[in-house]
Amino acid sequence: MLSWVAAQGHPARIVDPGAGSGRFIIAAAEAFPDAQLVAVETDPLAALTLRANLSCRGWTDRTTIMVKDYRHVQLAPSAGITAFVGNPPYVRHHGISDRWKTWYAARFAELGIKASALAGLHLHFFLQTRLLARKSDIGVFVTSAEWLDVNYGSALRELLMTELGAVALHVLKPTVEAFPGIATTAAVACFRVGETAMPVRICSVDSLGDLNGLNRGVDIPRARLIAAPRWSAIVEPPSYESEGDIELGELFRVHRGQVTGANAVWIAGEHAEGLPDRVKLPAITKARELIKAGARLRSTDALRRVIDLPAELDEFTREERRRISAFLRWARKQGADQGYIAQHRKAWWSVGLKSPAPILCTYMARRPPQFTLNACLARHINIAHGLYPRAALPAAALTRLVTWLNKNIQRGSGRTYSGGLTKFEPKEIERLRIPKLLGQIPLILRSQPFDQATA
């Protein structure tokens, strides 16, 4: 990363926005002996270690250490180019306060970009860097690569194409462990503030040695990146894609299964023996159930049951109500009514399973997704996705589609994390491309509402 910075010129100042104990800022000090150093770190203990590391090397006089949140930082004007270098911290949106989520959306809005509050902290650091930087300043950050594809990453992708000025993107393949012991795929993003014309050099990296200099790759026109809904497909295009393909989403809506909020309570066991059978619905609750079933799920006999009570309980007999009340008292003792999901339901006890999907597929595994015809009309919770036709499709078409998907969809079409875990979000399933012939369904069928019996 610092070799790339050196190839751009000699910065007057280096800023490390999440310095930790100083790995990046120390390497920068060695590479640029005349540069001023700014290290930002919120953890006082890490900052103390950072001070010691810099002091023992004799670099205290040219270093400013700020023990504060990077989003609070202000920088004095610099006599030359500033280079922002480092590994912004990874914190999921659940660990970010509403105050900072509001800040994130508002600052992006000032740049004319709509941003999601679901963004992780590393995306906040890209934004703050743009707010601090001047035109022609440069930067190179290594982060988790998930922002390449997810919806909440769209704001950063737009920022890189406009204000922040991406010039190169190197994405490590899942087999390359950038962060030992951490199950995530890494991306190294290089940018020059204000650059909006030059193509972006894109590189899929097979080994850490291939990163040297960050100068390899293929130049991709910015217009192509701007138009792309996800960038990993540009970094590593699916081998089966052709101009005659259509997106699976043209034929299907894809929905993740219902979140129960407390599987130990809502997946039936001995604690649910007294409940009416009609509220205990057979469901896919583990990915391996689909993998074991293969291309067709023929029976629900081996599946567990999910308790799905209606919001209104008036339909039950007095005896059934008594048993349901006993179960709900037990569920309260387990804290089932206190979780975020339960508190945002119409009734905390009503899981609300989605209707059976004609096709089910796995969501996350160390293998390509398993697509399975749901011949027995099982429900599914959030470990699987359901594919719902936008219009009625004949059974033969569903069978052909499942066969083709299982044969042709590879892990590279989703997001594969270091360690081999591959995730397919609903929109990623909808963006899968299939041969046009699979989509040539008679127009009369397309105009009809979905018929569960037909599927």
N, C-alpha and C positions, 0 to 999 in steps of 0.2 A: 504494500500500500504506500509506503514512504518512497519507494523507487518511482512509483507513478507520480507522486507529488514532485519529486526532484526533476522528472522529465518535463514538468510544466513550467519550471523556473525555480527561483530561490525565494520562498516566502519570507516576508519580514516577521511574520508571527504564526505560531502554531497553536491551535486551540483543540484541546481534548475535552469533549463535553461530559464524559463519564470516566474520569481518569483512574478510579480504583487506586491500586498501589503504584501505578505509574508506568506500566509496560509500554504504552504507546508514546507517552510524553518523553520517556527516557530514550527510546529509539529515535524520536524526532530530534531530541537535543544532540544526539550523536551525529545524525545525518545532516543537520543544519546548525553548525556551531555559532552562527551569528544571529539566529532567529530568537525573538522573544517567545517565551513559553507561557501559556495560560492553561492551567489544569483545573477542572471543575469536578467536585466530588461532594455528595451529600453526607456520606458516612464519615463521622469524625475519626473513627479508628483507622479506616482506610486512608484518610487524608493525612493522619499522623505518620503512617508507614510511607506514604508518598513523600512527605517532607523529608523523612530520614533518607530515603533513596536518592532524592535530589541533592540533599546536603552533602552526603558522603562522596558525591561526584563533583562537588564544587560548583553547582549550577543554581544556587539559591538566588544570586543577584539578578539573574535574567528570567526568573520564574515568578509568576503570580498564581497563588493557589487560592481558589474560592471554595469555601465550604458552604455550598448552598445548592438549591435546585437550579438546574441549568435554565429553566424557563424564567427564572428571576434575573438572569445575568444580563448585564449591559457591558458593552465593550467600548473603550476609548478608540478614537480614530487611529488608524495605523498608517505608517509612512509608505507601506507597500502592500503586497498581496497577503491576505490571511488564508491559511490552510486549516480546514476543520478535519480532524482525523480521529478515528476511534471506533469503539464498539458500544453504541448507545445501549443502555440497559433494557432488558426485555421484561416488561411487566404487562400482564394482560389487563384488559379494560376493567375487570372486576376489582383490581387493586388500585384504580385511579378514582380520585374523588370527583363528585359532580362539579365542583368548582373548576377543576382542570379540564373536564370534558367540555364545559361551557366555554372556557378559554380557547380550547382547540377549535371548536366549531366557529366561534366568533372571529378568530384570527384568520382562519381559512376563508370565511365569508368576506373579509376585507380584501382578500386577494381574488374574489370572484369565484371561489371554488366551494362546492358543497361537501362537507365532511361529516363522517359518521362518528358518533360517540363510542362505537365499539372498537376504535383503533387502540392498539397497544402503545406503551410509552415510547418505544423507539420511533414511532411515527411522529410523536410530539417533538422529538429531538430534531428530526429533519425540518419540521416547520420552524422551530425556534432558530435553527441555523440560518434559514432563509431570512428571518426577521433581523438577525444580527449582521448578516453578510452584506458586502457591497458588490457592485458589478465587477466581474473578473476575479473575485475571490474563488477559491477552489475547495473541494472537499472529497473525502473518500471514507465511507462508513461500511463496516461489515455488520450485518444484522441477520436475523431470521428472514427467510425468503418468502414467508407466507403472503406478504403484502403484494407480491406479484399478481396474485389471482383473486383474493377475497374482495368482497364488495367494499369493506371499509378501507381497503388499500387504494381505492380509485382516486381519492383525494391526493395521496402521495404520488401516484402515477401521473396525474395531471400536473402536479407541482414540478415534477422532474422534467416534464415536457415543456414547461413554460418558465416560471420564475427561477427555479433552482438549476435548471440547465444540465440535465444528464448528458454525459459524453461517453460513458462505458458502463456495462453491467456484466459482471461475471458471477454465474450461478454454479455453485458446487453441486455435483451429482450426489445423490443420497449416500452413495458408498464412501464419500469423502467426509471424514469426521473433522470438521473445523473446530468444534468445541467438544473436546473429549468428554464422553459420558452424558452429553446433552442430545436428546432426540429431536434435532431440528436441522433443516437444510439451510445452508448459509448463502447469502448473496452479498457481493461487494459492489457498491454503487459509487461511481465516480462522477463528479459534477463540477461544472464551471458556471457560476451564477450569471444569468443573462443569456446563456447560449440557447438559441432556439432554431438555428438553421442547420447545423452539421448533423449528419447521421449519427446514430448511437452504435458503438461497437458492442456487440453481444457475443458472449462466450459461455459455452457449457464446459465446465471444468472437471476433468477426469481424475486429477490428483493435485495435491497441494503444490507440487513442483511446477505445475502448469500455470500457477498464478504469478510467477515471477515477472515483475514489470507491469502486469495488468495491461499488456498491449496486444494480446492476441484476440481473435474473434472475427466476426463478420459484421460489416457495416449495414445497419438496418435503417431505412428512411424513417424519420420521425413521424411522418404521416401514418405509417403502418402501425407504429406503437400507439399513437393517439387513437386509432380506430379499433385497436384490439381490446376485447373485454377482459382478457387475461394474458399475461406476458409469458408465462412458462411455456405456452404452446409455440411461442416464437423462439424461445431459447432452445427448446427441444421439441420440434414439430412431430406430431404423431405420424408413424410410418405409413398408416393406411389412408391418410387424408388425400382427397382428390377434388378437382373443381366440380365434379358432379354430385358431391355429397350434400346432404342436408343435416341440420342439427336435430338431435333426438327431441329437443324441446319443441320442435314444430308439431310433433305428434303427441307428446306427453307433457303433463305437469308432474314435477317430481317433488315429493314432500317427505321430509324426515318424519320418522315415527314419533308418537306422542311421548313427551317427557313425563314420567310419573311423579318425580320429585322425591320419591322414597321407595325404591324397588323392594326393599325388605318388607314393606307394608303392603304394597299394591300388587306384588306378584304373589299369587295365592299359595299358601302352604297350610300347615295344620291350623294356623290362626284363622283361616277362612273357611273351615269345614262347615260351619253353621249357615253360611250365606247361600242364597238361592243359586242354583247352577246357572241360571240365565244371566247373572251378573259376573260370572267368571268365564271370560272369553279366551279361547286359545289364541296365543300370540307368539310371534317370533321375539324372543328376548335375548338371544345370543347370536352373534354372527355365524358361529360354527353350525347352527341349525340349518342355515341356508346353504352353507358350504357342503354339509353332509347330504342335504337333499339333492343338490346338483341342479339340473335344468328344470325340474318339476317337483313342487311340494305337493304330494299326493294325499297326505293325511295329517290331521292335527293330533293324532293319538299320543305322539311323543312330546308334544309341546306343553310348556307350562301355561297356566291360566293367569290372566291379568284381571284384577277386580275393577269393574267399570260401573259404578253406581250412577244413576241419573241424578241431576241436580235436585229434582223434586221426587220425593219418596212416596207419594200418595198411591201409586199403583200397586203397592205391596200389601199383602194381607197383614192382619194384626200380628200373627206369629212371625211372619217374615220381618216386620218392622222391629219386633222385639230383638230378633237375632242381629239385624243390621245395627240397631242401637248399641248392642253389646260390643259388636265389632268396632264401631266408631269410638266408643269409650276407650277400648284398648288402643286404637290407632292414635288417639289424642295423647295417651301416656307415652307413646313412642315419638311424640313430637311431629306427627304427620301433618298437623294443621298449622305448624309454625313456619314451614319452609317458604321460600320465595314463590315457588310454583304454586303451592297450595293457596297462598294468600292472594294470588292473582286469578284464581278460578272463580266462576260464578258461585260454586259451592266447593269448599275445600276438599270434600270427599269424592268429587266427580272428576275422574281422570280424563274422560272424553276421548277415548280411542278413535282414531280415524277409521273410516270405512275400509273394508278390505281392498287392497290394490291388486289389479290383475298380474302385475309383475313386481317382485321385490328384489332389492339388491343390497349387498353389504355396504357399509359406510366407511369402515376403517379396518384394515388388516395388513398383514405382511405378504400380500399377494394382490393380483388384480381383483376388482369387484366380482362377486358372484351374482349373476342374474338368474332369477328363478321364477318360473310360472307358478302363480299362487292358485293351484287347482282346487285347493280345499278352503279357500277364502279365509285364511288366517289373518288376524290383525298383526300390527307390528309396533314396537316401541322405538325409542330413538337410537337404537343400535343399527337400524336399517332404514332404507328409503323405500317409498312406494311410488311406482310409476303409474299414473292415472291418464288414460287416453283422453285427449281433448275432444274426440268424437269416437263413435263406436268403431271398433276394429274387429275383423273376423279372427276366430281362434287360430286359424292357420297363419295369419300375419304375425300374431303374437309369438307363435312357436318359432317361425323363421327369424324373427328379431332376436329372441333370446339366444338362439343357437349362434347367430352372427356375433352378438355382443360378447358372449363367453369365449368365442374363438379369437376375436380381434382386439378387444379393448385391453390395453396394457397399463402397467402401473404409471408410466410416464404421463398419462392423460390426467392424472390427479396430482395431489401434492404429496410427494414422498419425503418423509423425514429421515434424518440420519438414524441408522439402526434398522431401516427397512419398513417402517410403518407408513402405509399409504392411506391418505384420506381423500374422499370424494364428497364434496359438499353438493347439495341439490342442484345448484346452478351449474356446477361442473359436470354433473350427469346430463343435464339438459343441453350442455354445449358439446357433448360427444357427437361426432359426425358419423353418420351411417350412410350406406349407399342409397342413392336416390330411389332405386327400384324398390327398396323396402318401404319407402314412403308413398309409393304410387297406389293409394287406396281409392276405390271408386268415390267420386264426388258425392254420390247419394249417401254413402256411409259417413262422410265427413260432415254432412249437414244434420245428421241425427244425433241426439243426446247420447251420452255414454250409457250402455246397457250392460249391467253387471252380469246378467245371465249369458249374453253373447260372449263376454270375455271368459 
